[in-house]
Every structure is written in structure tokens, then in C-alpha cells.
């Protein structure tokens, strides 16, 4: 079978067993019972090899997931230190950290306010210095005034503004930034009754930053049990 690659373990098992058949049938003193025993032995040896490979994959998966959890825990702890200087909250997710920053926008506007730049600068400094390979998603939101379609676009423009600002900060890799919009999604509004101009609806006109170890997750997925 030189030069032949068998990618599927069960195919490999079948090829191995079939390859054994001519050898044993070519021997005059080998009975059918002996052949069955030999094939059973080969089959069991191959099964043991496959079990060992599966265990190794599971161990590698566990190690990578632990590494990812540890890194996200570290970034959460570092961002928590900003609580004293800025009104921020950090929420730990299954494979990410959601950073609720006080970055708000004027009514029907996507311009980053001067007062909100310092917290973005500190955020960029933390991520850029220690976690430059993590993926950052800016989630944009709008209050319920206007149409849902318009607010979806407005939320996207707000998220894009934050992404553009972070991309200009030292140490932040622009390729690790992305913008998404939830518009006026009622499940994500802080106050569904607050809308329109004024300070009352300001909390709904915001951007939230989500940090995840995308590179680690991709590696885990490639090496997981369901990988091709």
C-alpha cells in the first residue's frame, strides 16, 4: 500500500485487515480459525491505537480551553481595575469578556464624545500591552426612536466609530477589531421606555466591547473531536 494515504481510521482498519488475508491464505498450515483469531488481534490492536489518539485529542482540547479561560480571566481582572476611575462593569461570558464602557452618543449621532476618549484610551492600553492577539468586537446600540432599520445602521456607525478610534491607538491590531450592531434590540436595551433626545435615553445610545480569544478558539475547533 506504499504511496496510499488512508485518512479515515475505519478505512485504515479495513485496508489493514484485507491486506492480511492473502498472507494467511497463502500459508497451507493456517486454518480458518487461526485466521479469525489473527484478524481479531489486529483489529483490537488498531482499536487500542485509535483510543489512545482520542485520549490525546481530548487532553489537548482541555489544555487549550484552560489556557483560553486563564487569559480571559486575566483580561477581566485587568479591566476591573478601571472601575475606580470610570463607571465600567466587566461581565465574564463562557468564552469571552463583555466590557460595559461608559461610551455614549448624542441623539441621532455616531461621533465619539471628547469625555469618552479617556476610557477608550485606557482600554486600548490594557488590551494592546498584554492581549494584542485577542479579538475585540464593538457592539453598537440605539434608542427606540426611529425605525428599526435606521437604528440598526446607526448602531453600526457607532460601533465603527469606536473601532476606528481603537485602531488608531498604539499596540492595537486593527485586524483584531470588528463592529456589529444590535440597533434597538429590545432584549439589549437598558431602558426600553427611554428614547428620543435628552439625557434620559443616553444609556441606550451606547457601545459595548466584547473581548474573546478567537485565535485560541479557532485552534481548539481545529483540534476538537468533531474536526474533519
SEMARMI-430560 format. One record per residue (C-alpha): residue number from 0; residue in three letters; x, y, z. Coordinates in nm, 4 decimals. Layout:
BEGIN
(NUM 'ALA' (X Y Z))
...
***
This chain:
BEGIN
(0 'UNK' (0.0000 0.0000 0.0000))
(1 'UNK' (0.3026 0.2328 -0.0407))
(2 'UNK' (0.2038 0.5767 -0.1635))
(3 'UNK' (-0.1576 0.5353 -0.0449))
(4 'UNK' (-0.2938 0.7635 0.2266))
(5 'UNK' (-0.5941 0.6433 0.4246))
(6 'UNK' (-0.7436 0.9397 0.6107))
(7 'UNK' (-1.0426 0.7661 0.7729))
(8 'UNK' (-0.9407 0.5409 1.0665))
(9 'UNK' (-1.2088 0.2821 0.9828))
(10 'UNK' (-1.0870 0.2713 0.6219))
(11 'UNK' (-0.7379 0.2145 0.7569))
(12 'UNK' (-0.8683 -0.0725 0.9646))
(13 'UNK' (-1.0401 -0.2279 0.6635))
(14 'UNK' (-0.7330 -0.1902 0.4419))
(15 'UNK' (-0.5095 -0.3433 0.7089))
(16 'UNK' (-0.7362 -0.6416 0.7600))
(17 'UNK' (-0.7784 -0.7042 0.3891))
(18 'UNK' (-0.4023 -0.6824 0.3394))
(19 'UNK' (-0.3552 -0.9575 0.5968))
(20 'UNK' (-0.5869 -1.2017 0.4212))
(21 'UNK' (-0.3607 -1.3060 0.1291))
(22 'UNK' (-0.0698 -1.3652 0.3670))
(23 'UNK' (-0.2620 -1.6133 0.5789))
(24 'UNK' (-0.4478 -1.7840 0.2984))
(25 'UNK' (-0.1163 -1.8338 0.1231))
(26 'UNK' (0.0056 -2.0497 0.4097))
(27 'UNK' (-0.1108 -2.4071 0.3785))
(28 'UNK' (-0.0994 -2.4720 0.7521))
(29 'UNK' (-0.3164 -2.1760 0.8589))
(30 'UNK' (-0.6731 -2.2713 0.9405))
(31 'UNK' (-0.9805 -2.0501 0.9119))
(32 'UNK' (-0.9958 -2.0356 1.2918))
(33 'UNK' (-0.6350 -1.9193 1.3090))
(34 'UNK' (-0.7091 -1.6531 1.0519))
(35 'UNK' (-1.0110 -1.5304 1.2509))
(36 'UNK' (-0.8009 -1.5106 1.5665))
(37 'UNK' (-0.5267 -1.3189 1.3895))
(38 'UNK' (-0.7721 -1.0753 1.2343))
(39 'UNK' (-0.9342 -1.0217 1.5752))
(40 'UNK' (-0.5924 -0.9498 1.7264))
(41 'UNK' (-0.5064 -0.6964 1.4570))
(42 'UNK' (-0.8475 -0.5360 1.4908))
(43 'UNK' (-0.8053 -0.4982 1.8686))
(44 'UNK' (-0.4560 -0.3521 1.8334))
(45 'UNK' (-0.5854 -0.0902 1.5918))
(46 'UNK' (-0.8759 -0.0090 1.8224))
(47 'UNK' (-0.6339 0.0491 2.1092))
(48 'UNK' (-0.4297 0.2844 1.8916))
(49 'UNK' (-0.7415 0.4818 1.7996))
(50 'UNK' (-0.8465 0.5056 2.1659))
(51 'UNK' (-0.5024 0.6419 2.2528))
(52 'UNK' (-0.5284 0.9029 1.9779))
(53 'UNK' (-0.8744 1.0067 2.1001))
(54 'UNK' (-0.7445 1.0481 2.4547))
(55 'UNK' (-0.4605 1.2688 2.3294))
(56 'UNK' (-0.7054 1.4877 2.1356))
(57 'UNK' (-0.9221 1.5245 2.4465))
(58 'UNK' (-0.6205 1.6189 2.6597))
(59 'UNK' (-0.5048 1.8777 2.4039))
(60 'UNK' (-0.8560 2.0222 2.3872))
(61 'UNK' (-0.8748 2.0524 2.7644))
(62 'UNK' (-0.5328 2.2200 2.7812))
(63 'UNK' (-0.6235 2.4771 2.5170))
(64 'UNK' (-0.9580 2.5547 2.6765))
(65 'UNK' (-0.7886 2.6022 3.0149))
(66 'UNK' (-0.5374 2.8373 2.8545))
(67 'UNK' (-0.8166 3.0381 2.6943))
(68 'UNK' (-1.0101 3.0603 3.0214))
(69 'UNK' (-0.6977 3.1735 3.2045))
(70 'UNK' (-0.6232 3.4503 2.9557))
(71 'UNK' (-0.9794 3.5796 2.9556))
(72 'UNK' (-0.9803 3.5760 3.3338))
(73 'UNK' (-0.6627 3.7844 3.3300))
(74 'UNK' (-0.8041 4.0441 3.0935))
(75 'UNK' (-1.1226 4.0622 3.3038))
(76 'UNK' (-0.9165 4.1274 3.6164))
(77 'UNK' (-0.7099 4.3963 3.4434))
(78 'UNK' (-1.0201 4.5727 3.3144))
(79 'UNK' (-1.1849 4.5529 3.6559))
(80 'UNK' (-0.9113 4.7858 3.7829))
(81 'UNK' (-1.0655 5.0623 3.5726))
(82 'UNK' (-1.3795 5.0517 3.7869))
(83 'UNK' (-1.2405 5.3094 4.0274))
(84 'UNK' (-1.1585 5.5603 3.7551))
(85 'UNK' (-1.4511 5.5006 3.5201))
(86 'UNK' (-1.8053 5.3722 3.5614))
(87 'UNK' (-1.7372 5.0371 3.3973))
(88 'UNK' (-1.8551 4.6828 3.4582))
(89 'UNK' (-1.6978 4.3604 3.3361))
(90 'UNK' (-1.9089 4.0549 3.2593))
(91 'UNK' (-1.7492 3.7118 3.2191))
(92 'UNK' (-1.9045 3.5025 2.9439))
(93 'UNK' (-1.8378 3.1388 2.8504))
(94 'UNK' (-1.5545 3.2201 2.6105))
(95 'UNK' (-1.5362 3.5988 2.6204))
(96 'UNK' (-1.5386 3.9095 2.8377))
(97 'UNK' (-1.8026 4.1804 2.7905))
(98 'UNK' (-1.6716 4.5246 2.8867))
(99 'UNK' (-1.9514 4.7720 2.9573))
(100 'UNK' (-1.7810 5.1046 2.8943))
(101 'UNK' (-1.9410 5.4440 2.9507))
(102 'UNK' (-1.9201 5.5390 2.5823))
(103 'UNK' (-2.2464 5.7060 2.4886))
(104 'UNK' (-2.3678 5.9089 2.1936))
(105 'UNK' (-2.5810 6.2146 2.1336))
(106 'UNK' (-2.9238 6.1651 1.9784))
(107 'UNK' (-2.9028 6.0509 1.6153))
(108 'UNK' (-2.5232 6.0831 1.6214))
(109 'UNK' (-2.2238 5.8489 1.5866))
(110 'UNK' (-1.9458 6.0834 1.6993))
(111 'UNK' (-1.7320 5.9774 1.9953))
(112 'UNK' (-1.7631 6.2406 2.2653))
(113 'UNK' (-1.4463 6.4038 2.3975))
(114 'UNK' (-1.5345 6.2939 2.7511))
(115 'UNK' (-1.5436 5.9274 2.6438))
(116 'UNK' (-1.1983 5.9147 2.4862))
(117 'UNK' (-1.0009 5.8580 2.8111))
(118 'UNK' (-1.1755 5.5293 2.8942))
(119 'UNK' (-1.1170 5.4042 2.5394))
(120 'UNK' (-0.7511 5.5048 2.5692))
(121 'UNK' (-0.7146 5.3066 2.8913))
(122 'UNK' (-0.8976 5.0103 2.7436))
(123 'UNK' (-0.6690 5.0135 2.4387))
(124 'UNK' (-0.3614 5.0372 2.6614))
(125 'UNK' (-0.4631 4.7312 2.8661))
(126 'UNK' (-0.5501 4.5176 2.5642))
(127 'UNK' (-0.2622 4.6407 2.3493))
(128 'UNK' (0.0051 4.5771 2.6104))
(129 'UNK' (-0.0893 4.2282 2.7233))
(130 'UNK' (-0.3581 4.0881 2.4947))
(131 'UNK' (-0.2836 4.2155 2.1455))
(132 'UNK' (-0.3870 3.8866 1.9830))
(133 'UNK' (-0.7385 3.8883 2.1308))
(134 'UNK' (-1.0370 3.9798 1.9148))
(135 'UNK' (-1.2404 4.2865 2.0144))
(136 'UNK' (-1.5969 4.3346 1.8944))
(137 'UNK' (-1.7683 4.6712 1.9331))
(138 'UNK' (-2.1434 4.6247 1.9726))
(139 'UNK' (-2.3432 4.9320 1.8734))
(140 'UNK' (-2.6884 5.0228 2.0095))
(141 'UNK' (-2.9542 5.2882 1.9565))
(142 'UNK' (-3.2607 5.4040 2.1480))
(143 'UNK' (-3.6052 5.3066 2.0073))
(144 'UNK' (-3.6702 5.6400 1.8357))
(145 'UNK' (-3.6910 5.5996 1.4566))
(146 'UNK' (-3.7301 5.2842 1.2511))
(147 'UNK' (-3.5635 4.9564 1.3413))
(148 'UNK' (-3.3767 4.9581 1.0094))
(149 'UNK' (-3.2414 5.3083 1.0659))
(150 'UNK' (-3.1351 5.2265 1.4209))
(151 'UNK' (-2.9549 4.9149 1.3060))
(152 'UNK' (-2.7490 5.1316 1.0720))
(153 'UNK' (-2.6963 5.3930 1.3431))
(154 'UNK' (-2.5731 5.1283 1.5849))
(155 'UNK' (-2.3308 5.0046 1.3216))
(156 'UNK' (-2.1955 5.3569 1.2638))
(157 'UNK' (-2.1413 5.3993 1.6364))
(158 'UNK' (-1.9607 5.0656 1.6638))
(159 'UNK' (-1.7488 5.1526 1.3576))
(160 'UNK' (-1.6540 5.4856 1.5163))
(161 'UNK' (-1.5244 5.3078 1.8261))
(162 'UNK' (-1.3382 5.0518 1.6146))
(163 'UNK' (-1.1766 5.3318 1.4163))
(164 'UNK' (-1.0702 5.5086 1.7345))
(165 'UNK' (-0.9234 5.1926 1.8918))
(166 'UNK' (-0.7412 5.1097 1.5672))
(167 'UNK' (-0.5546 5.4392 1.5983))
(168 'UNK' (-0.4245 5.3546 1.9463))
(169 'UNK' (-0.0677 5.2179 1.9893))
(170 'UNK' (-0.0417 4.8404 2.0252))
(171 'UNK' (-0.3920 4.7611 1.8982))
(172 'UNK' (-0.4024 4.5395 1.5898))
(173 'UNK' (-0.6754 4.6729 1.3569))
(174 'UNK' (-0.7234 4.3253 1.2087))
(175 'UNK' (-0.8450 4.2101 1.5523))
(176 'UNK' (-1.1269 4.4650 1.5626))
(177 'UNK' (-1.4781 4.4301 1.4267))
(178 'UNK' (-1.8076 4.6152 1.4525))
(179 'UNK' (-2.1594 4.4751 1.4867))
(180 'UNK' (-2.4929 4.6433 1.5511))
(181 'UNK' (-2.7915 4.5432 1.7607))
(182 'UNK' (-2.9757 4.8677 1.6913))
(183 'UNK' (-3.2802 4.8965 1.9156))
(184 'UNK' (-3.2902 4.5243 2.0020))
(185 'UNK' (-3.5418 4.5230 2.2923))
(186 'UNK' (-3.3581 4.2420 2.4689))
(187 'UNK' (-3.0459 4.4574 2.4944))
(188 'UNK' (-3.1926 4.7988 2.5742))
(189 'UNK' (-3.1109 4.9187 2.9248))
(190 'UNK' (-3.4404 5.1049 2.9442))
(191 'UNK' (-3.6954 5.0181 2.6704))
(192 'UNK' (-3.9091 5.3178 2.7681))
(193 'UNK' (-3.6271 5.5725 2.7205))
(194 'UNK' (-3.5980 5.7185 2.3720))
(195 'UNK' (-3.5528 6.0452 2.1880))
(196 'UNK' (-3.3289 6.3482 2.2578))
(197 'UNK' (-3.2075 6.4217 2.6073))
(198 'UNK' (-3.0078 6.2545 2.8818))
(199 'UNK' (-3.2743 6.0017 2.9800))
(200 'UNK' (-3.2215 5.7810 2.6744))
(201 'UNK' (-2.8435 5.8261 2.6735))
(202 'UNK' (-2.7919 5.4843 2.8314))
(203 'UNK' (-2.9449 5.3173 2.5248))
(204 'UNK' (-2.7204 5.5057 2.2802))
(205 'UNK' (-2.4058 5.3176 2.3624))
(206 'UNK' (-2.1278 5.0826 2.2527))
(207 'UNK' (-2.0240 4.7686 2.4421))
(208 'UNK' (-1.6877 4.5989 2.3874))
(209 'UNK' (-1.6551 4.2196 2.3848))
(210 'UNK' (-1.3134 4.0549 2.4090))
(211 'UNK' (-1.2595 3.6958 2.3050))
(212 'UNK' (-0.9655 3.4684 2.2359))
(213 'UNK' (-1.0615 3.3998 1.8749))
(214 'UNK' (-0.7235 3.2560 1.7770))
(215 'UNK' (-0.7330 3.0077 2.0656))
(216 'UNK' (-1.0932 2.9130 1.9890))
(217 'UNK' (-1.0075 2.8504 1.6253))
(218 'UNK' (-0.7194 2.6242 1.7273))
(219 'UNK' (-0.9443 2.4357 1.9684))
(220 'UNK' (-1.2056 2.3874 1.6991))
(221 'UNK' (-0.9495 2.2568 1.4522))
(222 'UNK' (-0.8234 2.0006 1.7014))
(223 'UNK' (-1.1533 1.9055 1.8612))
(224 'UNK' (-1.3239 1.5671 1.8312))
(225 'UNK' (-1.5548 1.6930 1.5559))
(226 'UNK' (-1.2757 1.8378 1.3434))
(227 'UNK' (-1.2556 1.6968 0.9871))
***
